[in-house]
Amino acid sequence: MVLKTLKSDRTGVVEDVSASGLAVGVSGQRPVYWTRTRVHSVPVPAGFDGGQVAAVNSGGLMVGWFTAGGDPWNRTPFSYEAGAPAATLLPTGGVSGWAADVDDRGRIVGTVNGADRGAVWRKGKLVATLPVTDGQSITEVTSIGYAGTVVANGTIWNAGLEDYQSVVLRWESIGTPAEILGPPVGPSLQGWGRPALDGRGQVVGSLLSSVEATAVHWDPPGYGAPADVPSLPGFNSGQFTAISPHTHLAAGIADMRDDVGPADQAEVWPGSGPALALPRLADDQASHAYAVSDNGSVGGDAVDAVGDAKPVVWTCAMKQAYLPAS
């Protein structure tokens, strides 16, 4: 068990880790992947200037997006396999889009057309869009599970309030109507973070406001109201950003939303009991977890002693995890 720093430009972050140990993410604003600690670039096509790998499946298929014109939201989704001479650009109908996740069957999910439509690609082709009913809108598709279940951030129109409310949308399978997880929140709250789901359908996320965040989970089969997971001792906020496909290990970030609290700290949660902290790269410097794999590794970034955010992997994360003193 070790906190492993990966080779990178001055800054970088791990966005996903496969069970075989393949890590993917971004370094120096360009899409990369790592084998052990060695960094490899995803070939960036002409006309693009950067991008990010967002996810990888157990077979090594990577997905993400390229950027152009110095605009981080001018995006084009892609898929890529290690060592290939070029990435495959995924069709969006000529509008901006990005790929967020990929399952072990090669189904890629993401968002296109200014973040209002959910897309499903396979073998380089757009094969489906995620259906929504009147009053529902997709903000960002975030995760696909082993069985083809998909979750996204979205909104619904509340006629009584004459306003939109934030929800998590869940599709039992591609093509089925969206189920609303919630409850709906807003406009005083900021939404449900970055929802992710595992192979049995458990969804994790976080209820965000301007002053704090609460890590939450929705449990199958009935779902219902989300259950809270208390923040780490010494922190007033917690967020879950990822969950492993089959081992029910969630990862995320504990933080203090003020100017005097401790720096952010990566955390893990084994599915019951309290969330646990992961070691920092340097004392009093921030760390964040954005990925977790079935082999027990957690990926993210951690700030070193000179202030650079480095891509890191905590191997055997639960063996390193601890409950901080209050």
Buried (B, 14 or more C-beta within 10 A) or exposed (E): BEBBBBBBBEBBBBBBBBBEBBBBBBBEBBBBBBEEEEBEEBEBBEEBBBBBBBBBBBEBBBBBBBBBEEEEEBBBBBBBEBEEEEBBBBBBEEEBBBBBBBBBEBBBBBBBBEBBBBBBBBEBEBEBBBBBEEEBBBBBBBBBBBEBBBBBBBBBEBEEEEEBBBBBBBBBEBEBEBBBBBEBBBEEBBBBBBBBBBBBBBBBBBBBBEEBBBBBBBBEEEBEEBEEBEBBEBBBBBBBBBBBBBBBBBBBBBBBEEEEEBBBBBBBBBBEEBBBBBBBBBEEBBBBBBBBBBBBBBBBBBBBEEEBBBBBBBBEBBEBBEEBEE
